[in-house]
Amino acid sequence: MEKFNCKKCNQEISEEFNYCPYCGEPLSELAKQKEAIRLQNAGLLKLQELSNSTHDPAVQKAIKELLKF
Ligand SMILES: [Zn+2]
């Protein structure tokens, strides 16, 4: 099993990990993509909250469009 050092915390990690077990840094391409999606979802969730807290139909429509993809 290959080992390498985490770019973030510099701990030695075996390459089987998708995330650094020490600092949680995403390591594999898949984990990086998942992390990007997670961050995007967090942003979308905020938008959804905003949509729920407004009664302006124009704003609600704009947010719905954004949440489509
Ligand atoms: Zn790390």
N, CA, C, O and the ligand as a Tripos MOL2 file, in Angstrom:
@<TRIPOS>MOLECULE
protein
  277   275    70     0     0
PROTEIN
NO_CHARGES

@<TRIPOS>ATOM
      1 N           0.8430   -1.2070    0.0000 N.3       1 MET1
      2 CA          0.0000    0.0000    0.0000 C.3       1 MET1
      3 C           0.8740    1.2510    0.0000 C.2       1 MET1
      4 O           1.7580    1.4020    0.8430 O.2       1 MET1
      5 N           0.6200    2.1320   -0.9410 N.am      2 GLU2
      6 CA          1.3860    3.3760   -1.0300 C.3       2 GLU2
      7 C           1.0500    4.3070    0.1460 C.2       2 GLU2
      8 O          -0.0660    4.3270    0.6660 O.2       2 GLU2
      9 N           2.0640    5.0650    0.5290 N.am      3 LYS3
     10 CA          1.8050    6.0800    1.5530 C.3       3 LYS3
     11 C           2.2360    7.4300    1.0200 C.2       3 LYS3
     12 O           3.1300    7.5290    0.1790 O.2       3 LYS3
     13 N           1.5980    8.4480    1.5140 N.am      4 PHE4
     14 CA          2.0030    9.8040    1.1400 C.3       4 PHE4
     15 C           1.6680   10.7430    2.2840 C.2       4 PHE4
     16 O           1.0460   10.3410    3.2670 O.2       4 PHE4
     17 N           2.0750   11.9730    2.1560 N.am      5 ASN5
     18 CA          1.8240   12.9380    3.2240 C.3       5 ASN5
     19 C           0.6810   13.8690    2.8450 C.2       5 ASN5
     20 O           0.5970   14.3630    1.7200 O.2       5 ASN5
     21 N          -0.1770   14.0890    3.7980 N.am      6 CYS6
     22 CA         -1.2930   15.0120    3.5860 C.3       6 CYS6
     23 C          -0.7490   16.4040    3.2960 C.2       6 CYS6
     24 O           0.1600   16.8850    3.9730 O.2       6 CYS6
     25 N          -1.3260   17.0480    2.2680 N.am      7 LYS7
     26 CA         -0.8640   18.3870    1.8830 C.3       7 LYS7
     27 C          -1.1900   19.4100    2.9560 C.2       7 LYS7
     28 O          -0.5070   20.4250    3.0970 O.2       7 LYS7
     29 N          -2.2350   19.1310    3.7030 N.am      8 LYS8
     30 CA         -2.7010   20.1220    4.6680 C.3       8 LYS8
     31 C          -1.9830   19.9810    6.0140 C.2       8 LYS8
     32 O          -1.4430   20.9560    6.5350 O.2       8 LYS8
     33 N          -1.9780   18.7550    6.5820 N.am      9 CYS9
     34 CA         -1.4400   18.6030    7.9410 C.3       9 CYS9
     35 C          -0.1110   17.8420    7.9540 C.2       9 CYS9
     36 O           0.5270   17.7060    8.9980 O.2       9 CYS9
     37 N           0.2980   17.3470    6.7750 N.am     10 ASN10
     38 CA          1.5940   16.7010    6.6120 C.3      10 ASN10
     39 C           1.7420   15.3700    7.3520 C.2      10 ASN10
     40 O           2.8610   14.8900    7.5360 O.2      10 ASN10
     41 N           0.6370   14.7750    7.7740 N.am     11 GLN11
     42 CA          0.6800   13.4490    8.3850 C.3      11 GLN11
     43 C           0.7990   12.4020    7.2900 C.2      11 GLN11
     44 O           0.3120   12.5920    6.1750 O.2      11 GLN11
     45 N           1.4610   11.2830    7.6250 N.am     12 GLU12
     46 CA          1.5780   10.2040    6.6580 C.3      12 GLU12
     47 C           0.2770    9.3980    6.6270 C.2      12 GLU12
     48 O          -0.2350    8.9690    7.6620 O.2      12 GLU12
     49 N          -0.2390    9.2060    5.4210 N.am     13 ILE13
     50 CA         -1.5230    8.5230    5.2540 C.3      13 ILE13
     51 C          -1.3740    7.4540    4.1890 C.2      13 ILE13
     52 O          -0.6870    7.6670    3.1900 O.2      13 ILE13
     53 N          -2.0030    6.3180    4.3850 N.am     14 SER14
     54 CA         -2.0120    5.3190    3.3210 C.3      14 SER14
     55 C          -3.0410    5.7520    2.2880 C.2      14 SER14
     56 O          -4.0520    6.3660    2.6270 O.2      14 SER14
     57 N          -2.7780    5.4280    1.0230 N.am     15 GLU15
     58 CA         -3.5850    6.0040   -0.0550 C.3      15 GLU15
     59 C          -4.9890    5.4220   -0.1540 C.2      15 GLU15
     60 O          -5.7850    5.8650   -0.9810 O.2      15 GLU15
     61 N          -5.3010    4.4320    0.6840 N.am     16 GLU16
     62 CA         -6.6480    3.8740    0.6450 C.3      16 GLU16
     63 C          -7.6940    4.8700    1.1570 C.2      16 GLU16
     64 O          -8.8850    4.7260    0.8820 O.2      16 GLU16
     65 N          -7.2370    5.8830    1.9040 N.am     17 PHE17
     66 CA         -8.1890    6.8340    2.4780 C.3      17 PHE17
     67 C          -8.6720    7.8420    1.4520 C.2      17 PHE17
     68 O          -7.8890    8.3490    0.6490 O.2      17 PHE17
     69 N          -9.9540    8.1270    1.4830 N.am     18 ASN18
     70 CA        -10.5100    9.1880    0.6540 C.3      18 ASN18
     71 C         -10.3580   10.5450    1.3280 C.2      18 ASN18
     72 O         -10.2580   11.5830    0.6740 O.2      18 ASN18
     73 N         -10.3430   10.5010    2.6490 N.am     19 TYR19
     74 CA        -10.1790   11.7250    3.4210 C.3      19 TYR19
     75 C          -9.0330   11.5340    4.3980 C.2      19 TYR19
     76 O          -8.8160   10.4220    4.8790 O.2      19 TYR19
     77 N          -8.3020   12.5810    4.6980 N.am     20 CYS20
     78 CA         -7.2460   12.4950    5.6950 C.3      20 CYS20
     79 C          -7.8710   12.1770    7.0570 C.2      20 CYS20
     80 O          -8.7570   12.9000    7.5120 O.2      20 CYS20
     81 N          -7.4130   11.0970    7.7150 N.am     21 PRO21
     82 CA         -8.0020   10.7390    9.0160 C.3      21 PRO21
     83 C          -7.6090   11.7260   10.1230 C.2      21 PRO21
     84 O          -8.1760   11.6880   11.2140 O.2      21 PRO21
     85 N          -6.6470   12.6000    9.8470 N.am     22 TYR22
     86 CA         -6.1830   13.5490   10.8710 C.3      22 TYR22
     87 C          -6.8930   14.8980   10.7790 C.2      22 TYR22
     88 O          -7.3190   15.4580   11.7890 O.2      22 TYR22
     89 N          -7.0120   15.4050    9.5690 N.am     23 CYS23
     90 CA         -7.5890   16.7530    9.4470 C.3      23 CYS23
     91 C          -8.8500   16.7860    8.5870 C.2      23 CYS23
     92 O          -9.5100   17.8210    8.4970 O.2      23 CYS23
     93 N          -9.1930   15.6550    7.9500 N.am     24 GLY24
     94 CA        -10.4270   15.6170    7.1710 C.3      24 GLY24
     95 C         -10.3080   16.1700    5.7620 C.2      24 GLY24
     96 O         -11.3060   16.2950    5.0520 O.2      24 GLY24
     97 N          -9.0820   16.5030    5.3530 N.am     25 GLU25
     98 CA         -8.8600   17.0140    3.9950 C.3      25 GLU25
     99 C          -9.2450   15.9510    2.9640 C.2      25 GLU25
    100 O          -8.8180   14.8040    3.0900 O.2      25 GLU25
    101 N         -10.0470   16.3020    1.9420 N.am     26 PRO26
    102 CA        -10.3550   15.3150    0.9060 C.3      26 PRO26
    103 C          -9.1150   14.9810    0.0810 C.2      26 PRO26
    104 O          -8.4040   15.8890   -0.3500 O.2      26 PRO26
    105 N          -8.8420   13.6940   -0.1460 N.am     27 LEU27
    106 CA         -7.5930   13.2650   -0.7740 C.3      27 LEU27
    107 C          -7.7770   12.7420   -2.1900 C.2      27 LEU27
    108 O          -7.0310   13.1090   -3.0970 O.2      27 LEU27
    109 N          -8.7690   11.8880   -2.3730 N.am     28 SER28
    110 CA         -8.9670   11.3220   -3.7070 C.3      28 SER28
    111 C          -9.7490   12.3010   -4.5690 C.2      28 SER28
    112 O         -10.3790   13.2280   -4.0610 O.2      28 SER28
    113 N          -9.7030   12.0860   -5.8690 N.am     29 GLU29
    114 CA        -10.4630   12.9400   -6.7810 C.3      29 GLU29
    115 C         -11.9530   12.8740   -6.4460 C.2      29 GLU29
    116 O         -12.6610   13.8810   -6.4570 O.2      29 GLU29
    117 N         -12.4010   11.6590   -6.1500 N.am     30 LEU30
    118 CA        -13.8170   11.4610   -5.8020 C.3      30 LEU30
    119 C         -14.1880   12.2560   -4.5570 C.2      30 LEU30
    120 O         -15.2230   12.9200   -4.5070 O.2      30 LEU30
    121 N         -13.3150   12.1730   -3.5490 N.am     31 ALA31
    122 CA        -13.5790   12.8990   -2.3040 C.3      31 ALA31
    123 C         -13.5840   14.4040   -2.5500 C.2      31 ALA31
    124 O         -14.3770   15.1360   -1.9590 O.2      31 ALA31
    125 N         -12.6820   14.8630   -3.4370 N.am     32 LYS32
    126 CA        -12.6270   16.2960   -3.7370 C.3      32 LYS32
    127 C         -13.9050   16.7460   -4.4290 C.2      32 LYS32
    128 O         -14.4400   17.8180   -4.1470 O.2      32 LYS32
    129 N         -14.3820   15.9060   -5.3390 N.am     33 GLN33
    130 CA        -15.6350   16.2350   -6.0290 C.3      33 GLN33
    131 C         -16.7980   16.2590   -5.0410 C.2      33 GLN33
    132 O         -17.6510   17.1460   -5.0750 O.2      33 GLN33
    133 N         -16.8060   15.2530   -4.1580 N.am     34 LYS34
    134 CA        -17.8740   15.1900   -3.1570 C.3      34 LYS34
    135 C         -17.8500   16.4130   -2.2520 C.2      34 LYS34
    136 O         -18.8920   16.9600   -1.8930 O.2      34 LYS34
    137 N         -16.6360   16.8300   -1.8900 N.am     35 GLU35
    138 CA        -16.4870   18.0050   -1.0320 C.3      35 GLU35
    139 C         -17.0070   19.2550   -1.7500 C.2      35 GLU35
    140 O         -17.6800   20.0950   -1.1520 O.2      35 GLU35
    141 N         -16.6850   19.3600   -3.0410 N.am     36 ALA36
    142 CA        -17.1610   20.5110   -3.8140 C.3      36 ALA36
    143 C         -18.6830   20.5140   -3.8670 C.2      36 ALA36
    144 O         -19.3210   21.5590   -3.7450 O.2      36 ALA36
    145 N         -19.2550   19.3170   -4.0540 N.am     37 ILE37
    146 CA        -20.7160   19.2000   -4.1070 C.3      37 ILE37
    147 C         -21.3270   19.5460   -2.7510 C.2      37 ILE37
    148 O         -22.3680   20.1980   -2.6620 O.2      37 ILE37
    149 N         -20.6370   19.0830   -1.6820 N.am     38 ARG38
    150 CA        -21.1400   19.3550   -0.3350 C.3      38 ARG38
    151 C         -21.1840   20.8610   -0.0690 C.2      38 ARG38
    152 O         -22.1510   21.3750    0.4940 O.2      38 ARG38
    153 N         -20.1270   21.5570   -0.4820 N.am     39 LEU39
    154 CA        -20.0750   23.0040   -0.2820 C.3      39 LEU39
    155 C         -21.1440   23.7040   -1.1110 C.2      39 LEU39
    156 O         -21.7810   24.6620   -0.6740 O.2      39 LEU39
    157 N         -21.3140   23.1840   -2.3320 N.am     40 GLN40
    158 CA        -22.3340   23.7620   -3.1970 C.3      40 GLN40
    159 C         -23.7170   23.5490   -2.5890 C.2      40 GLN40
    160 O         -24.5520   24.4530   -2.5910 O.2      40 GLN40
    161 N         -23.9500   22.3470   -2.0710 N.am     41 ASN41
    162 CA        -25.2350   22.0410   -1.4510 C.3      41 ASN41
    163 C         -25.4920   22.9240   -0.2400 C.2      41 ASN41
    164 O         -26.6240   23.3460   -0.0020 O.2      41 ASN41
    165 N         -24.4470   23.2010    0.5220 N.am     42 ALA42
    166 CA        -24.6010   24.0720    1.6860 C.3      42 ALA42
    167 C         -25.0560   25.4520    1.2330 C.2      42 ALA42
    168 O         -25.8950   26.0840    1.8760 O.2      42 ALA42
    169 N         -24.4930   25.9130    0.1170 N.am     43 GLY43
    170 CA        -24.8980   27.1980   -0.4400 C.3      43 GLY43
    171 C         -26.3370   27.1620   -0.9180 C.2      43 GLY43
    172 O         -27.1030   28.1020   -0.7110 O.2      43 GLY43
    173 N         -26.6910   26.0480   -1.5660 N.am     44 LEU44
    174 CA        -28.0520   25.9080   -2.0780 C.3      44 LEU44
    175 C         -29.0700   25.8420   -0.9460 C.2      44 LEU44
    176 O         -30.1820   26.3590   -1.0550 O.2      44 LEU44
    177 N         -28.6630   25.1960    0.1400 N.am     45 LEU45
    178 CA        -29.5330   25.0860    1.3030 C.3      45 LEU45
    179 C         -29.8460   26.4730    1.8710 C.2      45 LEU45
    180 O         -30.9740   26.7600    2.2710 O.2      45 LEU45
    181 N         -28.8250   27.3150    1.8950 N.am     46 LYS46
    182 CA        -29.0160   28.6940    2.3650 C.3      46 LYS46
    183 C         -30.0020   29.4230    1.4770 C.2      46 LYS46
    184 O         -30.8690   30.1580    1.9490 O.2      46 LYS46
    185 N         -29.8490   29.2000    0.1620 N.am     47 LEU47
    186 CA        -30.7650   29.8190   -0.7940 C.3      47 LEU47
    187 C         -32.1980   29.3600   -0.5530 C.2      47 LEU47
    188 O         -33.1500   30.1380   -0.6260 O.2      47 LEU47
    189 N         -32.3150   28.0640   -0.2610 N.am     48 GLN48
    190 CA        -33.6400   27.5020   -0.0240 C.3      48 GLN48
    191 C         -34.2740   28.1310    1.2240 C.2      48 GLN48
    192 O         -35.4630   28.4470    1.2440 O.2      48 GLN48
    193 N         -33.4610   28.3010    2.2470 N.am     49 GLU49
    194 CA        -33.9480   28.9530    3.4630 C.3      49 GLU49
    195 C         -34.4310   30.3640    3.1550 C.2      49 GLU49
    196 O         -35.4680   30.8170    3.6380 O.2      49 GLU49
    197 N         -33.6320   31.0420    2.3280 N.am     50 LEU50
    198 CA        -33.9710   32.4000    1.9250 C.3      50 LEU50
    199 C         -35.3020   32.3980    1.1820 C.2      50 LEU50
    200 O         -36.1630   33.2500    1.4040 O.2      50 LEU50
    201 N         -35.4450   31.4170    0.2950 N.am     51 SER51
    202 CA        -36.6830   31.2800   -0.4750 C.3      51 SER51
    203 C         -37.8730   31.0770    0.4440 C.2      51 SER51
    204 O         -38.9520   31.6160    0.1990 O.2      51 SER51
    205 N         -37.6750   30.2920    1.5160 N.am     52 ASN52
    206 CA        -38.7660   30.0190    2.4480 C.3      52 ASN52
    207 C         -39.1000   31.2300    3.3060 C.2      52 ASN52
    208 O         -40.2150   31.3560    3.8130 O.2      52 ASN52
    209 N         -38.1270   32.1190    3.4660 N.am     53 SER53
    210 CA        -38.3560   33.2420    4.3680 C.3      53 SER53
    211 C         -38.8360   34.4850    3.6330 C.2      53 SER53
    212 O         -39.1290   35.5070    4.2540 O.2      53 SER53
    213 N         -38.9160   34.3960    2.3000 N.am     54 THR54
    214 CA        -39.4120   35.5490    1.5610 C.3      54 THR54
    215 C         -40.7880   35.2430    0.9710 C.2      54 THR54
    216 O         -41.1130   34.0920    0.6820 O.2      54 THR54
    217 N         -41.5730   36.2740    0.8020 N.am     55 HIS55
    218 CA        -42.8740   36.0820    0.1750 C.3      55 HIS55
    219 C         -42.9180   36.7900   -1.1640 C.2      55 HIS55
    220 O         -43.9740   36.9250   -1.7810 O.2      55 HIS55
    221 N         -41.7510   37.2410   -1.6030 N.am     56 ASP56
    222 CA        -41.6580   37.9000   -2.8940 C.3      56 ASP56
    223 C         -41.6100   36.8310   -3.9880 C.2      56 ASP56
    224 O         -40.6240   36.1000   -4.0850 O.2      56 ASP56
    225 N         -42.6590   36.7270   -4.8150 N.am     57 PRO57
    226 CA        -42.6970   35.6540   -5.8210 C.3      57 PRO57
    227 C         -41.5510   35.7350   -6.8260 C.2      57 PRO57
    228 O         -41.1050   34.7040   -7.3300 O.2      57 PRO57
    229 N         -41.0710   36.9320   -7.1250 N.am     58 ALA58
    230 CA        -39.9630   37.0790   -8.0790 C.3      58 ALA58
    231 C         -38.6880   36.4470   -7.5130 C.2      58 ALA58
    232 O         -37.9440   35.7700   -8.2230 O.2      58 ALA58
    233 N         -38.4570   36.6820   -6.2280 N.am     59 VAL59
    234 CA        -37.2830   36.1070   -5.5700 C.3      59 VAL59
    235 C         -37.4180   34.5920   -5.4900 C.2      59 VAL59
    236 O         -36.4640   33.8580   -5.7510 O.2      59 VAL59
    237 N         -38.6120   34.1310   -5.1250 N.am     60 GLN60
    238 CA        -38.8470   32.6850   -5.0350 C.3      60 GLN60
    239 C         -38.6290   32.0060   -6.3830 C.2      60 GLN60
    240 O         -38.0670   30.9130   -6.4550 O.2      60 GLN60
    241 N         -39.0780   32.6610   -7.4440 N.am     61 LYS61
    242 CA        -38.9260   32.0970   -8.7890 C.3      61 LYS61
    243 C         -37.4410   32.0430   -9.1710 C.2      61 LYS61
    244 O         -36.9670   31.0490   -9.7200 O.2      61 LYS61
    245 N         -36.7230   33.1230   -8.8740 N.am     62 ALA62
    246 CA        -35.2910   33.1810   -9.2090 C.3      62 ALA62
    247 C         -34.5250   32.0870   -8.4710 C.2      62 ALA62
    248 O         -33.6450   31.4460   -9.0440 O.2      62 ALA62
    249 N         -34.8550   31.8770   -7.2170 N.am     63 ILE63
    250 CA        -34.1680   30.8540   -6.4160 C.3      63 ILE63
    251 C         -34.5180   29.4570   -6.9400 C.2      63 ILE63
    252 O         -33.6580   28.5780   -6.9990 O.2      63 ILE63
    253 N         -35.7660   29.2630   -7.3130 N.am     64 LYS64
    254 CA        -36.1780   27.9610   -7.8660 C.3      64 LYS64
    255 C         -35.3630   27.6380   -9.1130 C.2      64 LYS64
    256 O         -34.9380   26.5000   -9.3140 O.2      64 LYS64
    257 N         -35.1530   28.6470   -9.9410 N.am     65 GLU65
    258 CA        -34.3540   28.4620  -11.1540 C.3      65 GLU65
    259 C         -32.9360   28.0310  -10.7920 C.2      65 GLU65
    260 O         -32.3600   27.1450  -11.4230 O.2      65 GLU65
    261 N         -32.3890   28.6720   -9.7720 N.am     66 LEU66
    262 CA        -31.0220   28.3640   -9.3420 C.3      66 LEU66
    263 C         -30.9030   26.9510   -8.7860 C.2      66 LEU66
    264 O         -29.8750   26.2930   -8.9470 O.2      66 LEU66
    265 N         -31.9540   26.4970   -8.1390 N.am     67 LEU67
    266 CA        -31.9080   25.1780   -7.4740 C.3      67 LEU67
    267 C         -32.1640   24.0320   -8.4430 C.2      67 LEU67
    268 O         -32.0290   22.8660   -8.0720 O.2      67 LEU67
    269 N         -32.5260   24.3460   -9.6610 N.am     68 LYS68
    270 CA        -32.8950   23.3190  -10.6390 C.3      68 LYS68
    271 C         -31.7850   22.2900  -10.9040 C.2      68 LYS68
    272 O         -32.0380   21.0850  -10.9180 O.2      68 LYS68
    273 N         -30.5840   22.7650  -11.1080 N.am     69 PHE69
    274 CA        -29.5220   21.8420  -11.5510 C.3      69 PHE69
    275 C         -28.9610   20.9900  -10.4390 C.2      69 PHE69
    276 O         -28.0680   20.1760  -10.6750 O.2      69 PHE69
    277 ZN         -4.3920   15.9410    6.8390 Zn       70 ZN70
@<TRIPOS>BOND
     1     1     2 1
     2     2     3 1
     3     3     4 2
     4     3     5 am
     5     5     6 1
     6     6     7 1
     7     7     8 2
     8     7     9 am
     9     9    10 1
    10    10    11 1
    11    11    12 2
    12    11    13 am
    13    13    14 1
    14    14    15 1
    15    15    16 2
    16    15    17 am
    17    17    18 1
    18    18    19 1
    19    19    20 2
    20    19    21 am
    21    21    22 1
    22    22    23 1
    23    23    24 2
    24    23    25 am
    25    25    26 1
    26    26    27 1
    27    27    28 2
    28    27    29 am
    29    29    30 1
    30    30    31 1
    31    31    32 2
    32    31    33 am
    33    33    34 1
    34    34    35 1
    35    35    36 2
    36    35    37 am
    37    37    38 1
    38    38    39 1
    39    39    40 2
    40    39    41 am
    41    41    42 1
    42    42    43 1
    43    43    44 2
    44    43    45 am
    45    45    46 1
    46    46    47 1
    47    47    48 2
    48    47    49 am
    49    49    50 1
    50    50    51 1
    51    51    52 2
    52    51    53 am
    53    53    54 1
    54    54    55 1
    55    55    56 2
    56    55    57 am
    57    57    58 1
    58    58    59 1
    59    59    60 2
    60    59    61 am
    61    61    62 1
    62    62    63 1
    63    63    64 2
    64    63    65 am
    65    65    66 1
    66    66    67 1
    67    67    68 2
    68    67    69 am
    69    69    70 1
    70    70    71 1
    71    71    72 2
    72    71    73 am
    73    73    74 1
    74    74    75 1
    75    75    76 2
    76    75    77 am
    77    77    78 1
    78    78    79 1
    79    79    80 2
    80    79    81 am
    81    81    82 1
    82    82    83 1
    83    83    84 2
    84    83    85 am
    85    85    86 1
    86    86    87 1
    87    87    88 2
    88    87    89 am
    89    89    90 1
    90    90    91 1
    91    91    92 2
    92    91    93 am
    93    93    94 1
    94    94    95 1
    95    95    96 2
    96    95    97 am
    97    97    98 1
    98    98    99 1
    99    99   100 2
   100    99   101 am
   101   101   102 1
   102   102   103 1
   103   103   104 2
   104   103   105 am
   105   105   106 1
   106   106   107 1
   107   107   108 2
   108   107   109 am
   109   109   110 1
   110   110   111 1
   111   111   112 2
   112   111   113 am
   113   113   114 1
   114   114   115 1
   115   115   116 2
   116   115   117 am
   117   117   118 1
   118   118   119 1
   119   119   120 2
   120   119   121 am
   121   121   122 1
   122   122   123 1
   123   123   124 2
   124   123   125 am
   125   125   126 1
   126   126   127 1
   127   127   128 2
   128   127   129 am
   129   129   130 1
   130   130   131 1
   131   131   132 2
   132   131   133 am
   133   133   134 1
   134   134   135 1
   135   135   136 2
   136   135   137 am
   137   137   138 1
   138   138   139 1
   139   139   140 2
   140   139   141 am
   141   141   142 1
   142   142   143 1
   143   143   144 2
   144   143   145 am
   145   145   146 1
   146   146   147 1
   147   147   148 2
   148   147   149 am
   149   149   150 1
   150   150   151 1
   151   151   152 2
   152   151   153 am
   153   153   154 1
   154   154   155 1
   155   155   156 2
   156   155   157 am
   157   157   158 1
   158   158   159 1
   159   159   160 2
   160   159   161 am
   161   161   162 1
   162   162   163 1
   163   163   164 2
   164   163   165 am
   165   165   166 1
   166   166   167 1
   167   167   168 2
   168   167   169 am
   169   169   170 1
   170   170   171 1
   171   171   172 2
   172   171   173 am
   173   173   174 1
   174   174   175 1
   175   175   176 2
   176   175   177 am
   177   177   178 1
   178   178   179 1
   179   179   180 2
   180   179   181 am
   181   181   182 1
   182   182   183 1
   183   183   184 2
   184   183   185 am
   185   185   186 1
   186   186   187 1
   187   187   188 2
   188   187   189 am
   189   189   190 1
   190   190   191 1
   191   191   192 2
   192   191   193 am
   193   193   194 1
   194   194   195 1
   195   195   196 2
   196   195   197 am
   197   197   198 1
   198   198   199 1
   199   199   200 2
   200   199   201 am
   201   201   202 1
   202   202   203 1
   203   203   204 2
   204   203   205 am
   205   205   206 1
   206   206   207 1
   207   207   208 2
   208   207   209 am
   209   209   210 1
   210   210   211 1
   211   211   212 2
   212   211   213 am
   213   213   214 1
   214   214   215 1
   215   215   216 2
   216   215   217 am
   217   217   218 1
   218   218   219 1
   219   219   220 2
   220   219   221 am
   221   221   222 1
   222   222   223 1
   223   223   224 2
   224   223   225 am
   225   225   226 1
   226   226   227 1
   227   227   228 2
   228   227   229 am
   229   229   230 1
   230   230   231 1
   231   231   232 2
   232   231   233 am
   233   233   234 1
   234   234   235 1
   235   235   236 2
   236   235   237 am
   237   237   238 1
   238   238   239 1
   239   239   240 2
   240   239   241 am
   241   241   242 1
   242   242   243 1
   243   243   244 2
   244   243   245 am
   245   245   246 1
   246   246   247 1
   247   247   248 2
   248   247   249 am
   249   249   250 1
   250   250   251 1
   251   251   252 2
   252   251   253 am
   253   253   254 1
   254   254   255 1
   255   255   256 2
   256   255   257 am
   257   257   258 1
   258   258   259 1
   259   259   260 2
   260   259   261 am
   261   261   262 1
   262   262   263 1
   263   263   264 2
   264   263   265 am
   265   265   266 1
   266   266   267 1
   267   267   268 2
   268   267   269 am
   269   269   270 1
   270   270   271 1
   271   271   272 2
   272   271   273 am
   273   273   274 1
   274   274   275 1
   275   275   276 2
@<TRIPOS>SUBSTRUCTURE
     1 MET1         2 RESIDUE 1 A MET
     2 GLU2         6 RESIDUE 1 A GLU
     3 LYS3        10 RESIDUE 1 A LYS
     4 PHE4        14 RESIDUE 1 A PHE
     5 ASN5        18 RESIDUE 1 A ASN
     6 CYS6        22 RESIDUE 1 A CYS
     7 LYS7        26 RESIDUE 1 A LYS
     8 LYS8        30 RESIDUE 1 A LYS
     9 CYS9        34 RESIDUE 1 A CYS
    10 ASN10       38 RESIDUE 1 A ASN
    11 GLN11       42 RESIDUE 1 A GLN
    12 GLU12       46 RESIDUE 1 A GLU
    13 ILE13       50 RESIDUE 1 A ILE
    14 SER14       54 RESIDUE 1 A SER
    15 GLU15       58 RESIDUE 1 A GLU
    16 GLU16       62 RESIDUE 1 A GLU
    17 PHE17       66 RESIDUE 1 A PHE
    18 ASN18       70 RESIDUE 1 A ASN
    19 TYR19       74 RESIDUE 1 A TYR
    20 CYS20       78 RESIDUE 1 A CYS
    21 PRO21       82 RESIDUE 1 A PRO
    22 TYR22       86 RESIDUE 1 A TYR
    23 CYS23       90 RESIDUE 1 A CYS
    24 GLY24       94 RESIDUE 1 A GLY
    25 GLU25       98 RESIDUE 1 A GLU
    26 PRO26      102 RESIDUE 1 A PRO
    27 LEU27      106 RESIDUE 1 A LEU
    28 SER28      110 RESIDUE 1 A SER
    29 GLU29      114 RESIDUE 1 A GLU
    30 LEU30      118 RESIDUE 1 A LEU
    31 ALA31      122 RESIDUE 1 A ALA
    32 LYS32      126 RESIDUE 1 A LYS
    33 GLN33      130 RESIDUE 1 A GLN
    34 LYS34      134 RESIDUE 1 A LYS
    35 GLU35      138 RESIDUE 1 A GLU
    36 ALA36      142 RESIDUE 1 A ALA
    37 ILE37      146 RESIDUE 1 A ILE
    38 ARG38      150 RESIDUE 1 A ARG
    39 LEU39      154 RESIDUE 1 A LEU
    40 GLN40      158 RESIDUE 1 A GLN
    41 ASN41      162 RESIDUE 1 A ASN
    42 ALA42      166 RESIDUE 1 A ALA
    43 GLY43      170 RESIDUE 1 A GLY
    44 LEU44      174 RESIDUE 1 A LEU
    45 LEU45      178 RESIDUE 1 A LEU
    46 LYS46      182 RESIDUE 1 A LYS
    47 LEU47      186 RESIDUE 1 A LEU
    48 GLN48      190 RESIDUE 1 A GLN
    49 GLU49      194 RESIDUE 1 A GLU
    50 LEU50      198 RESIDUE 1 A LEU
    51 SER51      202 RESIDUE 1 A SER
    52 ASN52      206 RESIDUE 1 A ASN
    53 SER53      210 RESIDUE 1 A SER
    54 THR54      214 RESIDUE 1 A THR
    55 HIS55      218 RESIDUE 1 A HIS
    56 ASP56      222 RESIDUE 1 A ASP
    57 PRO57      226 RESIDUE 1 A PRO
    58 ALA58      230 RESIDUE 1 A ALA
    59 VAL59      234 RESIDUE 1 A VAL
    60 GLN60      238 RESIDUE 1 A GLN
    61 LYS61      242 RESIDUE 1 A LYS
    62 ALA62      246 RESIDUE 1 A ALA
    63 ILE63      250 RESIDUE 1 A ILE
    64 LYS64      254 RESIDUE 1 A LYS
    65 GLU65      258 RESIDUE 1 A GLU
    66 LEU66      262 RESIDUE 1 A LEU
    67 LEU67      266 RESIDUE 1 A LEU
    68 LYS68      270 RESIDUE 1 A LYS
    69 PHE69      274 RESIDUE 1 A PHE
    70 ZN70       277 GROUP 0 **** ****
